[in-house]
Amino acid sequence: MRKLISLALIGCLLIMWQPTVMTQAQPGVSAKSAIAIDMDTQEIIYSKNIHEELPIASITKIMTAIVALEHEELDSKVTISNEASRMIGSSIYTQPGDVYSIEDLLYGLMLRSGNDAAYAIAEHVAGSEKGFAFLMNEKAEWIGMQNSSFQNPHGLDEDDHYSSAYDMAILTSYAMNTSEDFREIFGTKRYLAENIGYHWMNKNKLLMTYDQVCTGGKTGYTSIAGRTLVTTGEQDGNEVVVVTIDASDDWNDHRLLYNYAFSHLEDRPEIPIFFGEEPSEPSLWERFTKSFRYLQGAI
């Protein structure tokens, strides 16, 4: 009963206490669709058309990477097929008969956005591109991505290949929270593959120019999808996922959304409720005043 009374009194304090924190206006972004979420809780901090089904280009490869990591060992060897080596668009310039580890292909997939790497991974894991797309859609359903449909592992434009900003945010949050290998690849600035004589550099410019905040990302572009970008950021122990789709100024959009999201998370109050413990339990008034002093910043 005494604890219930304490809770009621603290509730009254919260109603009466008027914090002097200014509410930050939501930033304007260039993206057709955008979201920022707390990576730990999936709380939506910023939203703009977050459930709209849109083509997503190469951020598709986030799903490709997590499916591959959950089905194959990093040291598995993959022989590049004719079909994989002939993929159009972004490439790591594989040749038929080349042998890569799954690990090297994943770095080529995520840092250089290699469509040949995506096709080779899909063939190795599922036997075909369409077989791998089945695994992608199965995973999307399991995660709860209700506005997504995957038809290929690379993100080139195709009928019924789409997702939403919200779905891509919860996918990235899932991948970052469940796979240390994914987190490592996602945040790597450069990588030297076993049979390549030069480093692959990450196309995510925020890792290079805003690395005090940005911890990882994946870029994308097609003429139909426009510029797409998924990044993660960390500040003062808080982690966020930011997604923009069809954004002409995506790098700046993400900087703005980082600032907005972290400001929101910093302003969110954490108010402990102090209960006494036997044998020297303080009085109800002492517990009340201790919580009040905490709200006033005296503790």
C-alpha positions in Angstrom: 0.0 0.0 0.0 2.8 2.4 0.9 4.4 1.8 -2.5 1.1 2.5 -4.3 0.9 5.8 -2.4 4.5 6.6 -3.5 3.6 5.9 -7.1 0.5 8.1 -6.9 2.5 11.0 -5.4 5.2 10.7 -8.1 2.5 10.7 -10.7 1.2 14.0 -9.3 4.7 15.4 -9.4 5.0 14.5 -13.0 1.8 16.2 -13.8 2.7 19.4 -12.0 6.4 19.5 -13.1 6.9 21.5 -16.2 10.3 20.7 -17.8 12.0 23.6 -19.6 13.0 21.5 -22.6 12.1 23.0 -26.0 10.5 20.7 -28.4 12.6 20.4 -31.5 10.8 20.9 -34.8 11.0 17.9 -37.2 13.5 18.5 -39.9 12.5 18.7 -43.6 14.2 16.1 -45.7 14.4 15.5 -49.4 13.4 11.9 -49.2 10.0 10.7 -50.5 10.0 8.3 -47.5 12.1 8.5 -44.4 12.3 7.1 -40.8 14.6 7.2 -37.8 14.1 4.6 -35.0 15.8 3.6 -31.8 17.7 0.5 -32.6 17.1 -1.1 -29.2 13.4 -0.4 -28.7 12.2 0.2 -32.3 10.6 3.4 -31.1 9.8 5.6 -34.2 11.5 8.9 -33.6 10.9 10.5 -37.1 8.5 9.3 -39.8 7.6 10.4 -43.4 5.5 8.0 -45.5 7.1 5.1 -43.7 4.8 2.3 -44.9 4.7 3.3 -48.5 5.8 0.4 -50.8 8.6 1.7 -53.0 11.5 0.2 -55.1 14.6 0.2 -52.9 17.5 -0.6 -55.2 20.7 -1.9 -53.5 19.6 -1.5 -49.9 18.0 -4.9 -50.7 21.4 -6.3 -50.0 20.9 -5.9 -46.3 18.4 -8.7 -46.5 20.8 -10.7 -48.8 23.6 -10.4 -46.2 21.6 -11.4 -43.2 20.0 -14.4 -45.0 23.4 -15.5 -46.2 24.9 -15.2 -42.7 22.1 -17.3 -41.2 22.5 -20.0 -43.8 26.3 -20.3 -44.5 29.6 -20.2 -42.8 31.9 -17.3 -43.6 34.7 -19.6 -44.8 32.5 -21.5 -47.3 34.0 -21.4 -50.8 31.9 -20.1 -53.8 32.8 -20.7 -57.4 31.7 -17.8 -59.6 29.3 -18.8 -62.4 29.0 -17.3 -65.9 25.7 -15.8 -64.9 27.0 -14.2 -61.8 30.0 -12.6 -63.6 27.7 -11.1 -66.2 25.5 -9.2 -63.8 25.0 -5.6 -64.9 25.4 -2.5 -62.6 27.7 -2.3 -59.6 30.3 -5.1 -59.6 33.4 -6.4 -57.8 34.5 -7.7 -61.3 34.4 -11.4 -60.7 35.3 -13.8 -63.5 33.8 -17.3 -64.2 35.7 -19.9 -62.2 37.0 -17.5 -59.6 36.7 -18.8 -56.1 35.7 -16.5 -53.2 34.8 -17.2 -49.6 31.3 -16.2 -48.5 33.0 -13.6 -46.2 34.8 -11.9 -49.1 31.6 -11.9 -51.2 29.7 -10.3 -48.3 32.2 -7.5 -48.0 32.0 -7.0 -51.8 28.2 -7.0 -51.5 28.0 -4.5 -48.7 31.0 -2.2 -49.4 31.0 -2.1 -53.2 27.4 -3.2 -53.8 28.5 -5.9 -56.1 25.5 -7.3 -58.0 27.8 -10.2 -59.1 28.5 -10.9 -55.5 24.8 -10.9 -54.7 24.0 -13.4 -57.5 26.9 -15.7 -56.5 25.8 -15.7 -52.9 22.2 -16.5 -54.0 23.3 -19.4 -56.2 25.5 -20.9 -53.5 23.0 -20.6 -50.7 19.8 -21.5 -52.5 20.7 -22.9 -55.9 19.2 -20.0 -57.8 18.3 -16.4 -57.6 14.6 -17.2 -57.2 15.3 -19.8 -54.6 17.1 -17.2 -52.6 14.3 -14.7 -53.0 12.0 -17.3 -51.4 14.3 -17.3 -48.4 14.4 -13.5 -48.3 10.6 -13.3 -48.3 10.4 -16.0 -45.6 12.7 -14.0 -43.4 10.8 -10.8 -44.1 7.6 -12.4 -42.9 9.3 -13.7 -39.8 10.6 -10.3 -38.9 7.3 -8.6 -39.5 8.0 -6.7 -42.7 4.4 -6.3 -43.9 5.1 -4.0 -46.9 7.9 -5.9 -48.6 8.4 -8.3 -51.5 11.8 -9.5 -52.7 12.3 -10.9 -56.2 16.1 -10.8 -56.4 19.2 -10.5 -54.1 20.7 -7.3 -55.6 17.8 -4.8 -55.9 17.8 -4.2 -59.6 14.4 -3.0 -60.7 11.9 -5.8 -61.1 8.1 -6.1 -60.8 6.9 -6.9 -57.3 10.3 -6.0 -55.7 9.8 -3.4 -53.1 9.9 -2.5 -49.4 9.1 0.4 -47.1 11.3 2.7 -44.9 9.8 1.1 -41.8 10.4 -2.4 -43.0 14.0 -1.6 -43.9 14.5 0.0 -40.5 13.3 -3.0 -38.5 15.3 -5.3 -40.8 18.5 -3.4 -40.1 17.8 -3.2 -36.4 17.3 -7.0 -36.4 20.5 -7.6 -38.3 22.6 -5.3 -36.1 21.2 -6.8 -32.9 21.4 -10.5 -33.8 24.6 -10.8 -35.9 28.0 -9.6 -34.8 29.3 -10.5 -38.3 26.7 -8.3 -39.9 27.5 -5.4 -37.6 31.2 -5.8 -38.4 30.7 -5.9 -42.2 28.2 -3.0 -42.1 30.6 -0.7 -40.3 33.8 -1.6 -42.2 35.4 1.3 -44.1 37.8 -0.7 -46.3 38.5 -4.4 -46.8 41.2 -6.5 -48.6 39.7 -9.7 -50.1 41.9 -12.8 -50.2 42.4 -12.8 -54.0 42.1 -9.1 -54.7 45.2 -6.9 -54.8 43.6 -3.7 -53.6 41.2 -2.5 -50.9 37.5 -2.2 -51.4 36.3 1.1 -50.0 32.8 1.5 -48.5 30.5 3.6 -50.7 28.8 5.0 -47.5 30.4 8.4 -47.3 29.1 9.1 -43.8 31.5 6.4 -42.5 34.3 8.6 -43.7 33.0 12.1 -43.2 30.7 11.7 -40.2 32.4 8.8 -38.4 32.0 10.3 -34.9 28.3 9.3 -35.3 27.8 6.9 -38.3 28.6 3.3 -37.5 27.5 1.6 -40.7 25.4 1.8 -43.8 24.3 0.6 -47.3 23.7 2.8 -50.3 21.5 2.2 -53.3 20.5 3.7 -56.6 18.5 2.9 -59.7 16.8 5.3 -62.1 13.4 4.1 -60.9 14.1 3.9 -57.2 16.2 7.0 -57.0 18.8 7.3 -54.2 18.2 5.0 -51.3 20.3 4.9 -48.1 20.2 3.0 -44.8 22.7 4.0 -42.0 23.2 3.4 -38.3 24.5 5.9 -35.8 25.6 5.9 -32.1 25.9 8.7 -29.6 26.2 8.6 -25.8 25.2 4.9 -25.8 22.1 5.4 -27.9 21.9 3.7 -31.3 19.6 4.7 -34.2 18.7 3.4 -37.6 17.9 5.9 -40.4 16.4 5.1 -43.7 15.7 7.3 -46.7 14.1 6.3 -50.0 14.1 8.4 -53.2 16.2 11.2 -51.6 18.1 13.7 -53.8 20.0 14.9 -50.8 20.4 11.7 -48.7 23.7 12.4 -47.0 22.4 15.6 -45.6 19.0 14.0 -44.8 20.8 11.5 -42.6 22.9 14.1 -40.8 19.7 16.0 -40.0 17.9 12.9 -38.8 20.8 11.8 -36.6 20.8 15.2 -34.9 17.0 15.1 -34.5 16.9 11.5 -33.2 19.7 11.9 -30.7 18.3 15.1 -29.4 15.0 13.3 -28.8 16.7 10.4 -27.0 18.7 12.8 -24.8 15.6 14.7 -23.8 13.7 11.6 -22.9 13.5 11.6 -19.1 14.6 8.6 -17.0 12.9 9.0 -13.6 13.8 6.4 -11.0 11.4 5.7 -8.2 13.1 5.2 -4.9 11.7 2.5 -2.7 13.1 1.8 0.7 14.5 -1.6 1.7 14.4 -3.3 5.0 15.6 -3.0 7.6 16.1 0.7 7.5 13.2 1.7 5.3 12.9 5.5 4.9 9.6 7.1 5.5 7.0 7.8 2.7 7.9 11.5 2.9 11.6 10.8 2.5 11.0 8.6 -0.6 8.7 11.3 -2.0 11.2 14.2 -1.5 14.1 12.1 -2.9 12.2 11.5 -6.1 11.2 15.2 -6.2 14.8 16.3 -5.7 15.8 14.0 -8.6 13.3 15.7 -10.9 14.8 19.0 -9.9 18.3 17.9 -10.7 19.5 17.9 -7.2 20.5 14.2 -7.2 
